[in-house]
Amino acid sequence: MALQRIGVVGCGNISGIYFKNLTGNGIFSKRVQVTGLTDLIPERAEKASKEYGIPYIKKTEDLINSPDVDIILNITEPYNHYGVAIQAVKAGKHLYTEKPLCAERGEAQEVLKVAAEKKLKVGGAPDTFLGAGIQTCRKLIDDGWIGRPVAAVAFMVNHGHEHWHPGPEFYYKKAGGPMFDMAGYYLHTLINLIGPITRVSGTARKTFETRTITSEPLNGKVINVDVPTHIAGTLDFANGAVASLIMTFDVFSHTLPNIEIYGSEGTLRVPDPNTFGGPVFVKRFRDENWSEIPLLKPYPDNSRGLGITDLAESITEGRPHRVSAELAYHALDVMHGIHDASATGKYYEVKSTCERPEPLIK
C-alpha cells in the first residue's frame, strides 16, 4: 500500500525533530514519506534539503500544489498558520499544523469548513499526549486507579524563550505568548485525560512592555511585547471536574507541578506535557507514599511526528485520527475564551466541543 506523502512548509527551529523522525532511519520513516520542503528563508530550506535528502521546492504554492504531496505539514510561525492552511485545503491537501491551529477562531473555522467540503482531514499539534507518559496516565484513569476525576491543576511557569531560542520574537506577537504557544500541550493533555471543557474564566496581563534577547544570534535585541504574558484561568469540564491553570512567561523560579489530576480515590501526577515520556506517579487515598508507575510503551522519547503519522495512517485505514481538528479547535476556543473572560470580566461559555481521543494503549 502506498505511503501518504508529506510536504513540509517551514524549516525553523522545531523542524529538525520532525525531519529526524519522519525521514531516513527515523521512527516514522517507514510509515510516511516526505517528498518536499520549503521555507521563506532559502538558506534554511537548502540546509534541511541537504541534511535530510528532501527535495527543496522554492515556492510555497508549488509545494502545496505538487501532485507528489498528499498532506501539508505546516510548521511556520503561528501568525502564518492560516495563510498556509487555507491554501493547503483549497488545493485539496490534507493538513497537519503546529500549534495553534490558527491565530483566530474565524480563521480556523474557515479552514475547517473548506476541509469538510472537500472531505479532507485536518490535525493540529501538539501530539505529545500520545507519548508513553500521558498514555500511561490515560490508562490509569480509564482503569479507575484514582476513581472519578474531580479536579486538576496545570502550570506552565518560566521566564520566556528569549534566553535560549535563536529567534524568539514571534513568541511575543499575535498567536504567541504563554497561552497560544504553550497551553495547547496542557489543554490537549487535560482533554485527553478528563474530557471536553464547557466554561472558562480567567485573568490575563502583560507584565513587561519589552524583552531583551540574550541568546544568539540576536543577543541584545529588544522585543516589543504585544500579548499577555501571565494568565490564570479556571476550566469547568463537561464531567463536572474543575481545573486551575497558570500559563506564564513572567516567573523565574517555582515549585509547582506540571499537571496533577485529583480523583475521588487518589491523585495522579502527570509528566511534563511538552515531552513524550515520564515519570508518572500515583498516590491512592490509602497509600502513605507516592508510587512511580512504569511507562507503557510505545513512544517514551521525543516522537514529534506521531500526530501526522497517525493522521496519514487514518486516511489509508479509513478511521478517525487522534490529534483531530475538533480537538485542536476546542483548545483554540478555550485559549481565546480565557482571554475573553479576562477582557469582559465574565465567564466564557465554550461553544465548541470534541470527543476524548481514542487511546493508543487499551
N, C-alpha and C positions, 0 to 999 in steps of 0.2 A: 504494500500500500504506500502511495507517495506521501512524503512528509510535507506538512504545511511549511510554506516558505515565508520568511520574515524579512522585512525591510526596516532598517533602524534609522530613525531621524533623531540626530543628536549624539555627539561623541564627547560629551563633557565628563565631569568627574565620576559620575555614577556608572557610566557606560562600560568601564573596564570589567566590572564583575559580571555584567550581562554577557559581554563578548566571551569572557573566560568560560562561563558556564554553558553557553549556547553553541560554541564552536570548538573545533579541534578535538581534544580529548575531554571536553567539559562534560559535566554530569547530565546535561540535557542534549548533547550534540547528536545523539543517535535518535532523538525523538522529534527534532525540528531541524530546519535548515535555514541559515542566514544567507540571503542571496544578494544583499546590497546594503550600503550605508551612505549617509550624507550628513553634512554639518554646515552651518553658516560660516564657520571658520575653516577654510580649506586645509590648513596645516593639521588641525586635529583629525579631520577625516582621512587625510593621507597617511598619517601616523597609524591610525587604527586599521586602515586598509592593509597596510604592510604587515603590521603585527599579527593580525588575525586572518589574513588571506581572504578578505571580503571585498568584492568589487566596490569601488567608490563611484557613486553617481553624483555628479556635481550639483544638479538642480533638484530641490525637494520635490517639485511637481513631477519630474521624470521618474524619481524613485517611486512615488506614490502611484503613478500610472503604469508602472512596469508590469508587463504580463508575467514576469517571474516572481512577483510578490503577491502573497495571499493575505498577510497580516502586517499592519504597520505597528512597530514598536516606537512609541512617542516618548522620548526621554529628553525633550527640550526643556528650557527653563519654564517655570509654571505659567507665567503670563503668556507664553506662546502655545500652550497646550490646545486651546480652542482652534487656533488657526490651522494647525496640523491635523487635529482630529476631524474637523468638518471637511477638510479636503479629502481625508482618507475615506470617510464613509460615503461621501458623494461620488468617489471614484470606485465604490463597490468593494472596498477592502475592509476586512475585519480589523479591529483596533484594540491595542492594549497600551495604556498610557500610564506614565508615572503619576504620582500624586501631586496635587489633587486632580480629579477628573477634568475640571476646567476651573477657571478663576471664579466664574459666576454661575449661579443656578441656571439662569436663562440660556447661557452658552451650552451648558451640559444638556439641558432639555432639548435644545435644537439638535445636538449631535445624536442623542438617543432616539429622537423622532425620526431622523433620516435613516439611522441604522435599522430601526424597526421596520420602516417602509421597505427597505432593501433586504430585510431578513439577514442582517449582519450581526455578529457578536461583538460586544464591547466589554472590555475588562479594565479595571483600574487598580493600580498598586495602592497600598503595599500588600505583598503576598507573604510576609513573614509569619502570619498566623497559621500558615500551612506547614511551618517547620516543626521539628520534633518537640521543641519546648512547649509551645502553645497547643499543639495537637495532643500532647500528653495531658495538659490541663483540661482540654475539652473532654477527653475520655474519662478523666477523674470526675468531672462534673456530671457527664451523662450517666456514669455508673453509680452516682449518688454518694460519693465519698464525703462531700460536705453538705449533703442534703439539698434543700432548695436555695438557690442564690437569693439573698435578700438585700445585699448592699455591696458596694465596691468603692475602691479609691484608685485613681490613676494619676501619676505625677511624672511629668517630663520637665526636669529642672536643670538648667545650665545657664551660662552667660553668653550664649550666642556662638556663631560659627566664624566670626571674623578673626579668631585666634589661630585657626588651623586650616580653613578652607582656602584654596587658591583663588577662588572668585566668589566671595561671599555676598556681594552687593544685592543680588536678587532675593536673598532671604529677608530683606527689609523693604521690599517693594510689593506691589499688588500680587496677591496669591501667595505671599510669603508669611514671615512671622512664625512664632512657635505653633500657632493654631494650624495654619494651612500647610506648613512644612512638616510638622511632627505629629499632630493629633490623629492623623489617619492611622498611624501604627496602633495607637491606643484604642481608637474607635473601632477599627476592624477587629481587633482582639476582643474588645468588650462585646461587640455584636455577635461574634463567633461563639463566645462563651455564655452569654446571657440572653441575647436576642435583640430585636429592634427597639428603638428609642421613640417615645411618644411626646415628651415635653422636656424643654431645657430652660434654664435661667443662667445668668452669669454677669460678670463684670470684666471689662477689658480696659487696659490703659497702655499708653506709650510712655515709658519711664524716661528714656533718653532721646533727645531730638537728633543726635548724631552718634555714630560709632566710628572708631578708628581701627582700620585693618592693621593687624600686627603679624599676619602671615605673609609669606612670599607668594607671588612676585609683586603684590600691591601694598607692601608694608608702608604704613604712613598715610595711605589714602583715607580721607574722611567720607563716611557714608551718611547721607540724609535718611532718616528713618521715617517711613510713610505708613507703617502699620502698627497696631498694638503689639506689645512685646511681653505683656503679663496678662494672662487670662485665668480667671477662676470661675468654674461652671458647676452646675448640678444637672444630672441626667436622670430622667424618670423613664424606666423601661416598661415595655408592654406587660411583662410578667409581674410588675409591682416593685421590682428592685430599684434602689436609688444609688447613684454613684456620685462621688465628688471628684472633680477634675481640675488639675492645675497644669497649664502649659506656659512656660516662661523662659525668656532669654535674659532675665534680669537678676539671677541668683548665682553667686559664686560657689557656695557650699551648702550641703543639706544632708539629712539622714533619712529621707523619705524612701519608701519602696517604689518600685515601678508600677506594679498593679497588685492589688490584693482583692480577692473575692471572698465575701463573708456569707457563709451559708447557714442554714438552720441547724446544722450539726457540726460545723467546723469552718476552718479558714484555709484558703488556697493562696499561696504566694506565687505569682506568675512571673516568669523571667522577663527581661527587657524585651519589649515587643519590636524593637529595632534589630533584633537578632533572631536567628532560627533555632538556637539551642536553649540551654538551661542556665541555672538549675531551677528545679521545681520543688517546692516544699509544701507539706500539708500538716496541719495540726487539728485533729478532731477534738471534739469537746471534752472527751475523757482523757486525752493524752496529756502527759506532763511536758513533753518536748516536741519540737518540730521534727518531722521525718522528711529526708530528701528522697524523692521518688525517681527511680531510674527512668531515663527518657526512652520512650517508644520510638523506634525507627520508622521511616527514614528521615533524612534531611536535618541533621543536627548542626551542620556547618552552613556557611554563607551560601544560600541556594537561590539568590535572586535570579529570576528567570523561570522559577517554578510556576508562577502565576500565568505567564504567557504560554508556557508549555502545556499546562492544564487546559487553557483556552484552546490551543491548537488541537489537542487530542479530543476535546469535546466536539469540535467541528467534524472531525473524522468519525467519531463514535456516535454522534447524534444525541448527546446528553447535555445537561446544564453544566456550566463551568463555575468554579467555586469563587473566584475573585470577580464577581459579576458586576455588570453595570448598575444593577439595583443596589448592591452593597456600596459601591463607590459613590453613587449619587446620594444615598442615605447619609453616608458620612459627611459629604459636602454640605448637605442640607442642615445637618446638626451643627457643623462648624459655623456656618453663616448664622444659624439660629442663636447660638450663644452670643455672637457679636450683635445680632439684632436685639436680643434681650437686654444687653448692656446699654445699647443706644436708646431703647424705649422705656427701660425700667419695668418691663412686663415679661411674663413667661412667653416663650415661643412654642406654640403647638406644632410639632413636627408634622409636615404634610406628606412626607414620603415614608416608605417602609421597605422591608426586604425580609426574605427568609434567612434563617441561620444557614451558613454554607454547609454543604454536606461534608462530614469529617473525612480525612484521609485514613484515619485509624478507627476501626469499629470493634 
